[in-house]
Amino acid sequence: MREKINIKFPYPAFYFKNNSLFLLDQTKLPRKIVYIEIKELKDLIKAIKELKVRGAPLIGVVAGYGIYLLSQKIKDNLKENLLLSISQLRNTRPTAKNLFYVLDSLEEIIRKEDNPKIIKKEIKRKVLYFHKKEIVNCLKIAQYGDKLIPQKAKILTICNTGHLATGGIGTALGIIFYSAKRRKEIICYICETRPLLQGARLTTFEILNSPFQSIKPILITDNMVGVVMKDVDLVLVGADRVALNGDTANKIGTKTLAICAQYYKKPFYVACPTSTIDKNIKIGKEIIIEERKKEEIIKINNYYLAPKKIECYNPAFDITENRLISAIITEKGIIYPPFYKNLPKIL
Ligand code: MRU
């Protein structure tokens, strides 16, 4: 029997209460704890596009709650209006597979059914199921992943893959929390994750606000990876979309970690639920990589770091080739290479 764990975070990433959806505005962290109410579709679209809510699994769950909320509010033409809302949500962030995983499933319910009462009921059932499943999957990933963590471990990670990215205990960071709960001593090197600093702002905040004093978080800038890699035991990252051959799209900078890990012969692990694996994508090159506006690079708050006129390239994600990945940790177990053979088996 698996050990039961219950890790509570002081600041839930979102909550749904009395038919109202509230999101913790992650752009304000760690300075302020602000919850924004999502009243209509445009609020949710804005929140996802501006990364007020983010992280592949969490985007999927929250989009589901958004559709549930709308289904309760829409008075006429429920079917048409919900389908339109789903298509608008699809255009928010193209790389995170979990968004499409949830929206595809809700769209199927809506297309199959004509009775508005049943549509509403089924959407509610499915969304609550997705939310619960995400929480349970995080725990299973953590339990499998823990097997790869030594009693004393120095781990390098990037971006934020914890509660704030999943709604559960997290994927890569969830493993770290779980191992800490099992009394392992962990030093966690966190890449700041330019340009939007999810590592510096969110992962540090989550670890410092967690009950696990045995995790020592150390923040580094992204260009320190080559120096730090020599000293770490392993690299642990999340994923936004995984191709059937194991090629993995994750936060920009992940690939640099993987290349460097291979040079120093350090294991490089990806942790994600199977809802992040895309059955329709065979290789990483087929994954659409979101490009974001240049202001994210040249500006911090209202302060320009670089000339306004400068041309920039700002992909939000990169693709780590399968041969750089030692294993993919999912809720169904740890998958080892060759991924093109072993990943389809678990789906
Ligand atoms: O742009 P973001 O902040 O949504 O990117 C998040 C990541 O890249 C995470 O590593 C990924 O979504 C996995 S989260 C469990």
Residues whose N, C-alpha, C, O or C-beta is under 5 A from the ligand:
A	BS01	MRU	R54 G55 A56 C159 N160 T161 A165 T166 T171 Q198 G238 A239 D240 N250 K251
